[in-house]
């Protein structure tokens, strides 16, 4: 993550997310129903028309393994692909009337968890063909979920909200952290730590599977939208672009 080069794509709208099935096969999604795929590790991209998206924004894409992907976004739009992103099928989430923005779809064992706007929480036990609404612990928007090393589910989102479930989503406990800055992205690291990133340079780290978090901030106060692990360090993307996160530079407030 120390050096980067720009790669063009055939789409003309803002891209919001990318996911890879393996080192070569990947899918990127974005505003206006834009979707592109690569078979060479991101060196070149091909536009995949998605007319059923009706020009609405796709906000995320998840690689499900074996060439399967889920793409999702505004107003309840959800699509899946079983052929490496070449063709896509629209799925109905919960009901035809469902119109909340979908933030993330996370595979947990044989289950898919879906989180989104207005406290949306749902699960699928059939690979995304159907989703069932799950009682939500929060009415504000969720922006993501990560799975702790011990199997606990950790959801995060607006106004510093973090909720943890140790029983497969049957019950949820709010994790108090003392800030109302929103969390936008998160990751469970190889060593078991959970790192969440958010607005104004917020970085929250847990060493106990999400039961508690230490809150620190980037001195530059520039917001983060995503975090990934690479080369033994952390890569962040956000208002200041993309680069390596220097954990030693973070400060408490």
C-alpha positions in Angstrom: 0.0 0.0 0.0 3.0 2.4 -0.1 2.7 3.1 -3.8 -0.3 3.2 -6.2 -1.1 3.7 -9.8 -4.4 4.8 -11.5 -6.3 2.2 -13.6 -9.1 3.4 -15.9 -12.4 1.7 -16.2 -15.1 1.9 -18.9 -17.7 3.4 -16.6 -18.3 7.1 -16.1 -19.8 7.3 -12.6 -18.4 7.2 -9.1 -17.3 3.7 -8.1 -18.2 2.7 -4.5 -16.9 -0.8 -3.9 -14.8 -3.6 -5.3 -14.6 -7.3 -4.4 -12.4 -10.1 -5.7 -13.2 -13.9 -5.9 -9.4 -14.6 -6.2 -6.3 -12.9 -7.4 -7.7 -12.4 -10.9 -11.5 -12.2 -10.9 -13.1 -9.1 -9.4 -16.2 -6.9 -9.6 -16.6 -3.2 -9.1 -19.9 -1.3 -8.6 -21.0 2.3 -8.4 -23.5 5.1 -8.9 -26.0 4.9 -11.8 -26.1 1.1 -11.6 -22.6 0.9 -12.9 -20.9 -2.5 -12.7 -17.6 -3.7 -14.2 -15.6 -6.9 -14.0 -11.9 -7.9 -14.3 -10.2 -11.2 -15.1 -6.6 -9.9 -14.8 -6.4 -8.7 -11.2 -7.7 -5.2 -11.9 -5.4 -4.3 -14.8 -8.3 -4.0 -17.2 -12.0 -3.8 -16.7 -15.1 -4.6 -18.8 -18.5 -2.8 -18.4 -21.4 -5.1 -17.5 -24.8 -3.5 -18.3 -27.3 -3.8 -15.4 -30.5 -2.4 -16.8 -32.6 -3.7 -14.0 -30.8 -1.4 -11.6 -32.8 1.4 -13.3 -29.9 3.8 -12.8 -29.9 3.6 -9.1 -26.6 3.5 -7.1 -24.9 0.3 -6.1 -23.2 0.8 -2.8 -21.4 -2.5 -2.3 -20.4 -5.9 -3.7 -19.4 -9.1 -1.8 -17.5 -12.0 -3.2 -19.2 -15.2 -2.0 -16.7 -17.8 -3.4 -16.7 -20.1 -6.5 -17.4 -17.2 -8.8 -20.5 -16.0 -6.9 -21.0 -12.3 -6.1 -23.7 -10.2 -4.5 -24.2 -6.5 -5.6 -26.5 -4.2 -3.7 -27.4 -0.6 -2.9 -30.0 2.1 -3.0 -33.7 1.5 -2.4 -33.4 -2.2 -1.8 -31.7 -3.2 -5.1 -30.0 -6.6 -4.7 -28.4 -8.7 -7.5 -26.4 -11.9 -7.5 -24.2 -13.6 -10.0 -23.1 -17.3 -10.2 -20.8 -16.9 -13.3 -18.1 -14.5 -12.1 -20.1 -11.4 -12.7 -21.0 -11.9 -16.3 -24.7 -12.1 -15.7 -26.9 -10.9 -12.8 -30.3 -11.8 -11.3 -32.3 -9.4 -9.2 -33.5 -10.7 -5.9 -36.3 -9.4 -3.7 -35.1 -8.5 -0.1 -37.9 -9.4 2.3 -40.7 -7.9 0.2 -41.5 -6.0 -3.0 -42.1 -2.9 -0.8 -38.6 -2.9 0.8 -36.9 0.3 -0.3 -34.1 0.9 2.3 -30.5 1.4 1.2 -28.4 -1.8 1.7 -24.9 -1.1 3.1 -23.3 -4.5 3.3 -23.8 -8.2 2.8 -21.6 -10.4 5.0 -21.2 -14.2 4.7 -21.1 -16.0 8.1 -20.7 -19.7 7.6 -23.7 -20.8 5.5 -25.7 -17.6 6.3 -25.7 -14.2 4.6 -26.3 -11.2 6.9 -27.6 -7.9 5.4 -27.4 -4.5 7.1 -28.6 -1.1 5.9 -30.5 2.1 6.4 -33.1 2.6 9.2 -31.8 -0.3 11.3 -32.3 -2.8 8.4 -31.1 -6.2 9.5 -31.9 -9.5 7.6 -30.5 -12.9 7.0 -30.5 -15.5 4.2 -30.0 -19.2 4.7 -30.3 -20.0 1.0 -27.4 -18.0 -0.5 -29.4 -14.8 -1.0 -32.4 -16.2 -2.9 -34.6 -15.0 0.0 -34.0 -12.9 3.0 -35.9 -12.8 6.4 -36.1 -9.7 8.5 -34.4 -10.0 11.9 -35.5 -7.8 14.8 -33.0 -4.9 14.9 -31.5 -3.3 18.1 -31.3 0.1 16.5 -33.4 2.4 14.3 -30.5 4.4 12.8 -28.5 3.2 9.8 -26.0 0.4 9.9 -23.0 0.7 7.6 -21.4 -2.6 8.1 -20.7 -5.8 10.0 -17.7 -7.9 10.8 -17.3 -11.3 12.4 -15.1 -11.5 15.5 -12.5 -14.3 15.9 -14.8 -16.0 18.5 -17.7 -15.9 16.0 -19.5 -12.9 17.5 -21.2 -10.6 15.1 -20.3 -6.9 15.4 -22.4 -4.3 13.6 -21.5 -0.6 13.4 -23.0 2.6 11.9 -24.4 6.0 12.6 -23.6 8.1 15.6 -20.9 5.8 17.0 -23.2 2.9 17.2 -21.8 -0.6 17.8 -23.8 -3.7 18.6 -22.5 -7.1 19.3 -24.2 -10.5 19.3 -22.7 -13.7 20.8 -25.6 -15.9 19.9 -25.9 -15.7 16.1 -28.0 -12.6 16.0 -30.7 -13.7 18.4 -29.9 -10.9 20.8 -27.7 -7.8 20.6 -25.8 -5.8 23.2 -24.8 -2.1 22.6 -21.1 -1.4 23.0 -20.7 2.0 24.7 -17.7 4.0 23.3 -18.3 7.6 24.1 -18.5 9.2 20.7 -21.2 10.0 18.2 -19.0 10.0 15.1 -20.2 7.5 12.6 -18.4 4.3 11.7 -18.1 3.6 7.9 -15.9 0.6 7.6 -14.5 -2.3 9.7 -12.3 -5.3 9.6 -11.3 -8.3 11.8 -7.6 -8.7 11.5 -5.5 -11.9 11.2 -4.4 -11.5 14.8 -8.1 -11.2 16.0 -8.2 -7.5 16.6 -11.2 -5.6 15.3 -10.6 -2.2 13.7 -13.4 0.2 12.8 -12.9 3.5 11.0 -15.2 6.5 10.6 -15.8 10.2 10.3 -13.2 12.8 11.4 -10.4 10.3 11.5 -12.0 8.0 14.0 -10.3 4.6 14.6 -11.7 2.1 17.2 -9.7 -1.0 18.1 -11.0 -4.1 20.0 -8.7 -6.8 21.5 -11.6 -8.7 23.1 -13.8 -9.8 20.1 -15.8 -6.6 20.1 -16.8 -6.5 23.8 -15.0 -3.1 24.2 -13.1 -0.7 22.0 -10.3 1.8 22.4 -11.1 5.1 20.6 -8.4 7.2 18.9 -8.3 9.8 16.1 -6.1 10.8 13.2 -4.5 14.2 13.9 -5.6 15.3 10.4 -9.2 14.6 11.3 -10.0 13.4 7.8 -12.7 10.8 7.6 -12.2 7.2 6.7 -14.6 5.1 4.6 -12.8 1.7 4.6 -10.0 -0.3 6.1 -8.1 -3.3 4.9 -5.1 -5.4 6.0 -2.1 -5.8 3.8 1.6 -6.5 4.2 1.3 -6.6 8.0 -0.2 -3.1 8.1 -3.5 -1.3 7.6 -4.6 0.5 4.4 -7.4 3.1 4.7 -9.4 4.9 2.1 -11.3 8.1 2.7 -11.3 11.9 2.4 -7.5 12.1 2.1 -7.4 9.3 -0.5 -5.8 5.9 0.1 -2.7 5.0 2.0 -1.1 3.3 5.0 -2.6 4.0 8.4 0.1 4.8 10.9 -1.4 3.5 14.2 1.4 5.2 16.2 0.3 8.6 15.0 -3.3 8.3 16.4 -4.2 10.3 19.4 -6.8 10.3 22.1 -9.2 13.2 22.7 
